Amino acid sequence: MTVNVFEQYLEAEAEVNGVKRRGALVMLISDSEAGQIRYEAAVSFFPHRDEEDFAVSYDAYYSEVLFEGKGRRSKKREAKLLEGFQEIIERLVETAGGKVFFDRPLREARRG
């Protein structure tokens, strides 16, 4: 089962495939099946052409697996992963050649 442990829409700057992106969705994703768990940090840039445009485009998706092994979801493990989450996202964003502004949320953060 896949769960977005944490997600937030933020202001961003990037250009991917010739399209300017002004928003980013940052996520901590948990995927568990048959006693195996995997956590992934991800950022997806999207155009955000106006205040109502939250259509995420997955051609600008960057991710990193943070943990993979035996087990199941753990609030303790998730809290630890969220401690360094911003730095991990910033590293992914740098790889993409963009910027994400954590101090400019487009919507409230959600936890799953």
Secondary structure, 3 states (H helix, E strand, C coil): CEEEEEEEEEEEEEEECCEEEEEEEEEEEEEEECCEEEEEEEEEEECCCCCCCCCCCHHHEEEEEEEEEECCCCHHHHHHHHHCHHHHHHHHHHHHCCEEEEEEECCCCEEC
